[in-house]
Amino acid sequence: MDPEKQEYLIPANSKRGMLIFSVYRPIDLAIVLTGAVITFALFFIVGADSFGLVIIELLPALLGAFLTLPIANYHNTLVLIREVVNYFTNRREFPWKGWCVYDETK
């Protein structure tokens, strides 16, 4: 193939190369690691005496995993939640004046 006629395409997953482990942004990784460390510490501090305590101790890790779970059309659940909150808190109303005038005389 002639090198001058090569066509270069940007791969569909080019953004993944900028992510850590092709999944996490730095803030996502911090959320997951913080949840894991808190869960690990709770296992040592509280102890697992009952099923309810085990669930409570696992909540930080489960919450961190849920927030960084990849979903379609968004990076992850955290981005979706942030977009929904922005939509409801920063809604601006634009008055419609129109750009076409109806003239009854014509």
Phi, psi and chi 1 to 4 in degrees:
 res  aa     phi    psi   chi1   chi2   chi3   chi4
   1 MET       -  136.8 -178.1  174.8 -162.9      -
   2 ASP   -70.5  124.3 -172.6   16.0      -      -
   3 PRO   -62.2  -26.2   -7.8   12.5      -      -
   4 GLU   -75.9  -19.8  -67.3  179.5   13.1      -
   5 LYS  -100.6    8.5  -66.9 -173.4  178.1 -174.4
   6 GLN   -70.0  136.9  -73.9 -178.7  -16.1      -
   7 GLU  -105.4  132.2  -65.6 -178.5   23.0      -
   8 TYR  -101.9  128.2  -64.0   98.7      -      -
   9 LEU  -114.4  144.5  -62.8  175.1      -      -
  10 ILE   -84.7  124.4  -61.5  172.1      -      -
  11 PRO   -64.5  151.7   19.8  -27.1      -      -
  12 ALA   -63.9  -25.9      -      -      -      -
  13 ASN  -105.0   30.8   61.4   -6.5      -      -
  14 SER   -66.0  -29.0   62.9      -      -      -
  15 LYS   -67.8  -29.5 -175.4   77.5  171.5  172.8
  16 ARG   -64.7  -25.3  -69.0 -176.2  151.6 -128.4
  17 GLY   -67.5  -19.2      -      -      -      -
  18 MET   -90.6   -5.2  -62.3  170.6   53.9      -
  19 LEU   -97.8  155.9  -58.2  173.8      -      -
  20 ILE   -78.4  127.9  -58.3  168.8      -      -
  21 PHE    57.2   24.4  -56.7  125.5      -      -
  22 SER    59.7   16.8  -63.6      -      -      -
  23 VAL  -134.3  -42.4  177.7      -      -      -
  24 TYR  -104.0  139.5  -61.7  109.0      -      -
  25 ARG   -83.9  166.0  -62.4  174.0  -61.5  166.8
  26 PRO   -57.3  -38.9  -28.5   35.4      -      -
  27 ILE   -67.9  -35.6 -172.0   67.9      -      -
  28 ASP   -64.9  -43.5  -60.4  -26.8      -      -
  29 LEU   -64.5  -37.7 -163.4   57.6      -      -
  30 ALA   -64.4  -39.3      -      -      -      -
  31 ILE   -64.8  -45.4  -70.1  170.8      -      -
  32 VAL   -65.2  -45.5  169.0      -      -      -
  33 LEU   -66.2  -39.1  -70.3  176.3      -      -
  34 THR   -63.3  -44.5  -58.4      -      -      -
  35 GLY   -61.7  -40.2      -      -      -      -
  36 ALA   -67.2  -41.2      -      -      -      -
  37 VAL   -66.6  -42.3  166.6      -      -      -
  38 ILE   -64.3  -42.3  -68.8  171.9      -      -
  39 THR   -62.7  -44.5  -63.5      -      -      -
  40 PHE   -61.0  -42.5 -169.1   68.2      -      -
  41 ALA   -66.7  -39.4      -      -      -      -
  42 LEU   -64.3  -34.0  -76.2  174.7      -      -
  43 PHE   -62.7  -36.9  -86.0  126.5      -      -
  44 PHE   -78.8  -39.0  -79.0  113.8      -      -
  45 ILE   -76.1  -49.9  -64.9  169.2      -      -
  46 VAL   -87.3  -44.3  177.2      -      -      -
  47 GLY    86.5  150.9      -      -      -      -
  48 ALA  -103.7   84.0      -      -      -      -
  49 ASP   -86.9  -29.5  -65.2  -23.4      -      -
  50 SER  -141.2  167.6   67.4      -      -      -
  51 PHE   -63.6  -37.7 -177.2   72.0      -      -
  52 GLY   -62.4  -41.0      -      -      -      -
  53 LEU   -66.6  -36.5  -79.5  176.2      -      -
  54 VAL   -63.4  -42.7  171.1      -      -      -
  55 ILE   -62.4  -44.0  -63.1  -61.3      -      -
  56 ILE   -63.4  -39.1  -69.8  172.1      -      -
  57 GLU   -69.0  -30.3  -68.8  170.3   -9.9      -
  58 LEU   -82.7  -13.3  -74.7  173.9      -      -
  59 LEU   -55.9  -43.9  -83.4  178.0      -      -
  60 PRO   -61.0  -41.6  -23.6   32.5      -      -
  61 ALA   -69.2  -40.3      -      -      -      -
  62 LEU   -66.3  -38.7  -67.0  174.6      -      -
  63 LEU   -65.8  -43.7 -178.0   63.7      -      -
  64 GLY   -62.9  -39.7      -      -      -      -
  65 ALA   -67.2  -39.5      -      -      -      -
  66 PHE   -64.6  -43.3  172.4   74.1      -      -
  67 LEU   -66.4  -28.0  -71.4  175.4      -      -
  68 THR  -103.3   12.8   58.2      -      -      -
  69 LEU   -70.3  123.3 -176.2   70.3      -      -
  70 PRO   -67.7  138.5   -9.7   18.4      -      -
  71 ILE  -134.0  160.8   56.6  174.8      -      -
  72 ALA   -67.2  143.9      -      -      -      -
  73 ASN    68.1   -1.5  -60.8  -33.2      -      -
  74 TYR  -138.1  163.4  -66.6   92.3      -      -
  75 HIS   -68.5  -50.5  176.0   68.4      -      -
  76 ASN  -158.5 -177.1   57.6   22.8      -      -
  77 THR   -63.9  -35.9  -50.0      -      -      -
  78 LEU   -61.0  -41.5 -176.9   62.3      -      -
  79 VAL   -65.9  -40.8  173.6      -      -      -
  80 LEU   -63.0  -45.1  174.1   64.1      -      -
  81 ILE   -62.1  -41.7  -68.3  169.8      -      -
  82 ARG   -63.7  -39.5 -170.2  172.6   59.9 -151.9
  83 GLU   -66.0  -40.2  -69.9  -65.4  -37.8      -
  84 VAL   -65.6  -43.6  168.9      -      -      -
  85 VAL   -63.3  -43.0  168.4      -      -      -
  86 ASN   -61.9  -37.5  -78.3  -17.7      -      -
  87 TYR   -63.8  -42.6  176.3   76.7      -      -
  88 PHE   -83.3  -23.0  -74.1  110.9      -      -
  89 THR   -97.7  -26.0   57.5      -      -      -
  90 ASN  -114.2   33.2  -64.4  -27.6      -      -
  91 ARG   -75.9  124.1  -70.8 -177.4   72.5 -179.1
  92 ARG  -108.1  142.0  -64.0 -172.3  -57.8 -179.4
  93 GLU  -100.1  129.7  -67.9 -172.6   23.8      -
  94 PHE  -107.9  119.8  -62.0   99.4      -      -
  95 PRO   -67.7  134.7   21.8  -28.2      -      -
  96 TRP   -90.1  117.9  173.6 -108.3      -      -
  97 LYS  -107.1  -19.7  -66.2 -179.7 -178.5  176.7
  98 GLY    82.4  162.4      -      -      -      -
  99 TRP  -127.3   -0.6   54.9  -87.8      -      -
 100 CYS  -124.9  129.4 -176.6      -      -      -
 101 VAL  -103.1  130.8  176.8      -      -      -
 102 TYR   -86.4  119.6  177.9   69.3      -      -
 103 ASP  -108.9  113.9 -168.7    3.5      -      -
 104 GLU   -76.4  -15.2  -66.1 -178.2   10.1      -
 105 THR   -78.1  -18.1   59.3      -      -      -
 106 LYS   -86.7      -  -71.5 -173.2  179.6 -178.0
